[in-house]
Amino acid sequence: MTGREKPWHGVLVAAALPLRETEPGALTVDFDAYAEHVAWLAERGCDGVTPNGSLGEYQTLSVEERTRVVRTAIEAAPEGFTVMPGVAAYGATEARRWAESAAEAGCPAVMLLPPNSYRADERAVVEHYREVAKAGVPIVAYNNPFDTKVDLVPELLAELHAEGLIVGVKEFSGDVRRPYRIAELAPELDVLCGADDVLLELAIAGAPGWVAGYPNAFPKATSELWAAASAGDLEKAVPLYRLLHPLLRWDSLTEFVQAIKLSMDIAGRYGGPCRPPRVPLTPEQEKAVRQATERALEEGLS
C-alpha cells in the first residue's frame, strides 16, 4: 500500500463475496473466507475494499449479512487500509441508515448510488444525497447510468459538490471525456475510475483512485498497472494494460461478477458461485474468460 492523502484514493477493490452451498439450492456467505480475502488484498498492494457493491452481490443479502460483511472487512483490514462500503438502497431513508451503520463501524467514507429502481430527476437526486449526507460520513457518489438509468452528469456532480454533499465520484459511464469536464466545473471533486477497462485513460486524466474489480484475481499486477499509469509510465503501463484488457473489459459487462469469480477460481483464489438472479456463464463466455485468465497466468501475472 502507498501513502494516500484521502482514504478513498488508491486502488479500492470491490471485493467479491465468497458463497458456499451449505444445502441444495442455498448459498451461505463464508465470512471467514471473506476476511482472509480482504487481508490477502492488503498484502498484495491494494489500498482498500468497497464491500456491499454490485460485485459483492449486496442486492441479494439480508440485513444481517450486509451488516456483517462490513464489520468483517473492518476487522480484517490492517491499519491504513480503507473500508468504504456501498450504501445503495431504494430510497434515501434506508441508504442513510446504511451510512450511519458504516460510520458507527469506523468506515472513513461510503459510496452511494442515486435511488435504486427509480428513475429520479435531478431534484430527487439532490434530495437523496442531502438526506444521506446527514449521516456525517464523507460520500463518494457512484455514477452508473446503465443500472440506475440516472446519469450523474458533470453539471449535477458539480452541484452536489458545491453543496458539500459529496467528496468524489466513482465514474462508471465509460466516457473518458467526463473527468476533464468535471475538473472544469468542480476542480476539487475527486473523480475515481469506476470501470476496469478505462483505467489507463482515467489515470492519465488524473484520477486519484480506482474502484476496481479484477484485483480480486490479479491484485499485484493490477496495482502495478495502476501505479505505472498514474505515474505516466506508459512504457510499462501500456503493454500490461493490453495484456489484461481482455479480462478488464468484463467489468463493464452484465456478467462481470461471474467472470471475475471464475478468474479467481482459475488463479487459485476461491471465487465460487453467485446467488440468483445471476446464472452461470455460457460455455462461450466461460471459454473466453478462461483463455484470457490462463494467458495472464502464463505471463507470470498474479
C-alpha positions in Angstrom: 0.0 0.0 0.0 1.1 3.6 -0.6 0.5 6.7 1.4 -2.7 8.5 0.4 -4.0 11.9 1.1 -7.6 10.7 1.4 -8.9 7.3 2.3 -10.9 6.9 -1.0 -7.7 7.4 -3.0 -5.7 4.4 -4.4 -6.8 1.0 -5.5 -10.0 0.1 -3.7 -11.2 -3.4 -4.6 -14.9 -4.1 -4.9 -14.3 -7.3 -3.0 -16.1 -10.4 -4.3 -18.2 -12.2 -1.7 -17.5 -16.0 -1.2 -20.7 -18.0 -1.2 -20.8 -21.8 -0.5 -23.6 -24.2 -1.0 -24.4 -25.5 2.5 -27.5 -27.3 1.4 -29.1 -27.9 -2.1 -30.1 -24.5 -3.5 -28.8 -22.5 -0.6 -25.7 -20.3 -0.8 -24.3 -19.1 2.5 -21.7 -16.3 3.0 -18.3 -17.6 4.1 -17.3 -14.8 6.3 -14.0 -16.4 7.3 -13.0 -16.7 3.7 -14.1 -13.1 3.1 -11.9 -11.8 6.0 -9.0 -13.8 4.6 -9.6 -12.3 1.1 -9.6 -8.8 2.5 -6.3 -9.4 4.3 -4.8 -11.0 1.1 -5.7 -8.0 -1.0 -4.0 -5.7 1.5 -0.9 -7.9 1.5 -0.7 -7.6 -2.3 -0.6 -3.9 -2.7 -4.2 -2.8 -2.7 -5.3 0.2 -0.7 -8.8 -0.8 0.4 -12.1 -2.5 -0.3 -15.6 -1.4 -1.1 -17.9 -4.0 0.4 -21.6 -4.2 -0.5 -21.2 -3.1 -4.1 -22.7 -4.9 -7.0 -19.6 -7.2 -7.2 -20.3 -8.1 -3.6 -23.9 -9.0 -4.6 -25.4 -6.7 -2.0 -28.8 -6.8 -3.5 -29.1 -10.5 -2.6 -28.0 -10.1 1.1 -30.2 -10.0 4.2 -29.9 -7.0 6.5 -27.8 -9.2 8.9 -25.5 -10.4 6.1 -24.9 -6.9 4.7 -24.1 -5.6 8.2 -21.7 -8.4 9.0 -19.9 -8.0 5.6 -18.9 -4.5 6.6 -17.8 -5.5 10.1 -15.9 -8.5 8.8 -14.0 -6.2 6.4 -13.2 -3.7 9.2 -11.9 -6.4 11.5 -9.7 -7.9 8.7 -8.3 -4.7 7.4 -4.8 -3.7 8.6 -4.1 -0.1 9.7 -4.4 2.4 6.9 -6.4 0.0 4.7 -9.7 1.7 3.7 -13.1 0.0 4.0 -15.6 2.2 2.0 -18.9 0.3 1.8 -21.6 0.8 -0.7 -24.8 2.1 1.0 -27.1 1.9 -2.0 -30.8 1.4 -1.4 -34.2 2.1 -3.0 -34.5 5.4 -1.1 -32.6 7.9 1.0 -34.0 6.8 4.3 -32.6 3.3 4.0 -29.4 4.5 2.4 -28.9 6.9 5.3 -29.3 4.0 7.8 -26.6 2.1 6.0 -24.3 5.1 6.0 -24.9 5.6 9.7 -24.1 1.9 10.3 -20.9 2.3 8.3 -19.9 5.3 10.3 -20.5 3.6 13.6 -18.4 0.6 12.4 -15.5 3.0 11.8 -15.6 3.4 8.0 -14.0 6.7 6.8 -16.3 7.1 3.8 -19.2 5.4 1.9 -20.1 5.0 -1.7 -23.6 6.0 -2.8 -25.7 5.4 -6.0 -28.7 7.5 -6.8 -32.0 6.0 -5.8 -32.2 2.4 -6.9 -35.1 1.1 -9.0 -36.5 4.6 -9.6 -35.6 6.9 -12.5 -35.0 10.0 -10.4 -34.9 13.5 -11.8 -32.2 16.0 -10.7 -34.3 17.4 -7.8 -34.8 13.9 -6.4 -31.1 13.0 -6.8 -30.1 16.1 -4.9 -32.6 15.4 -2.1 -31.3 11.8 -2.0 -27.7 12.9 -1.4 -28.8 15.6 1.1 -30.6 13.1 3.2 -27.7 10.5 3.3 -25.2 13.3 3.9 -26.9 13.8 7.3 -25.1 10.6 8.5 -22.0 12.8 8.7 -19.6 10.5 6.8 -17.9 11.5 3.5 -19.8 10.3 0.4 -18.3 9.2 -2.8 -21.1 9.3 -5.4 -21.4 6.4 -7.8 -22.4 7.2 -11.4 -23.7 4.0 -13.0 -26.3 5.2 -15.6 -26.6 1.7 -17.1 -28.0 0.1 -13.9 -29.8 3.1 -12.3 -30.9 4.9 -15.5 -29.8 8.1 -13.8 -26.8 9.8 -15.2 -24.8 12.0 -12.7 -23.6 14.4 -15.4 -20.8 16.8 -14.7 -23.1 19.7 -14.0 -25.1 17.7 -11.5 -22.0 16.4 -9.8 -20.7 20.0 -9.5 -24.0 21.0 -7.8 -23.7 18.1 -5.3 -20.1 19.0 -4.6 -20.8 22.7 -4.2 -23.4 21.9 -1.6 -20.8 19.8 0.3 -22.7 16.6 -0.2 -20.0 14.5 -2.0 -16.2 14.4 -1.9 -15.8 12.3 -5.0 -17.4 10.2 -7.7 -16.9 6.7 -8.9 -17.2 7.3 -12.7 -18.6 4.2 -14.5 -20.1 5.8 -17.6 -17.1 4.7 -19.7 -16.9 8.2 -21.2 -13.2 9.1 -20.8 -14.1 12.7 -21.6 -16.0 13.1 -18.4 -13.1 13.7 -16.0 -12.0 16.8 -17.9 -15.4 18.4 -17.9 -15.9 17.6 -14.2 -12.5 19.1 -13.4 -13.6 22.4 -15.1 -16.8 22.6 -13.1 -15.7 21.1 -9.8 -11.9 21.2 -9.6 -11.8 19.8 -6.0 -14.1 16.8 -6.7 -12.1 13.6 -6.9 -13.1 11.6 -10.0 -12.3 7.9 -9.3 -12.0 5.4 -12.1 -15.1 3.1 -11.8 -14.7 0.8 -14.8 -11.6 -1.5 -15.2 -11.5 -1.2 -18.9 -10.8 2.6 -18.9 -8.3 2.6 -16.0 -5.4 3.8 -18.2 -7.4 6.6 -19.7 -8.7 7.9 -16.4 -5.3 7.5 -14.6 -3.8 9.7 -17.3 -6.6 12.2 -16.8 -5.6 12.4 -13.2 -7.9 10.1 -11.3 -6.5 9.7 -7.8 -8.2 6.3 -7.3 -9.7 3.3 -8.9 -12.7 1.3 -7.5 -11.7 -2.0 -9.1 -13.0 -5.4 -9.9 -10.2 -7.5 -11.4 -7.7 -7.1 -8.5 -9.8 -9.8 -6.9 -8.0 -12.2 -9.1 -4.8 -10.3 -10.0 -4.1 -7.8 -7.2 -0.3 -7.4 -7.7 -0.4 -7.0 -11.5 -3.4 -4.6 -11.4 -1.9 -2.5 -8.6 1.4 -2.2 -10.6 -0.6 -1.2 -13.6 -2.4 1.5 -11.7 0.8 2.8 -10.2 2.5 2.9 -13.6 -0.5 4.6 -15.3 -0.8 7.1 -12.5 2.9 8.0 -12.8 2.6 8.4 -16.6 4.9 5.5 -17.2 3.3 4.4 -20.4 6.2 2.2 -21.4 5.3 -0.1 -18.5 1.6 0.5 -18.4 0.5 0.1 -22.0 1.8 -3.5 -22.5 0.4 -4.6 -19.2 -2.9 -2.9 -20.0 -3.0 -4.6 -23.4 -2.4 -8.0 -21.8 -5.1 -7.6 -19.1 -7.7 -5.8 -21.2 -9.5 -9.0 -22.4 -10.2 -9.5 -18.7 -10.7 -5.9 -17.6 -13.5 -5.3 -20.2 -15.6 -7.9 -18.4 -16.0 -5.4 -15.6 -18.3 -3.4 -17.9 -20.4 -6.4 -19.0 -23.6 -7.8 -17.4 -21.8 -11.0 -16.3 -18.9 -9.2 -14.6 -19.4 -10.9 -11.2 -19.5 -14.4 -12.7 -16.4 -13.6 -14.9 -14.3 -12.2 -12.0 -15.2 -15.1 -9.7 -14.3 -17.6 -12.5 -10.9 -15.9 -12.9 -10.4 -16.1 -9.2 -11.1 -19.8 -9.3 -8.6 -20.3 -12.1 -6.0 -18.2 -10.4 -6.2 -20.3 -7.3 -8.5 -18.0 -5.3 -11.9 -19.1 -4.2 -14.5 -17.2 -6.4 -17.4 -19.7 -6.2 -21.0 -19.3 -7.4 -23.3 -16.4 -7.4 -26.8 -16.0 -5.9 -29.8 -15.6 -8.2 -30.8 -13.8 -10.3 -27.3 -14.3 -11.7 -26.8 -17.5 -13.6 -23.6 -19.3 -14.7 -21.7 -18.1 -17.7 -22.5 -19.7 -21.0 -19.9 -22.1 -22.4 -18.7 -19.5 -24.8 -18.3 -16.8 -22.1 -16.6 -19.3 -19.8 -14.1 -20.2 -22.6 -13.3 -16.5 -23.2 -12.7 -15.8 -19.5 -10.7 -19.0 -19.0 -8.4 -18.3 -22.0 -7.7 -14.7 -21.0 -7.1 -15.7 -17.4 -4.8 -18.6 -18.3 -2.8 -16.3 -20.7 -2.3 -13.8 -17.9 -1.1 -16.5 -15.6 1.2 -17.9 -18.2 2.8 -14.4 -18.4 3.5 -14.6 -14.7 0.9 -12.2 -13.5 -0.6 -12.5 -10.1 
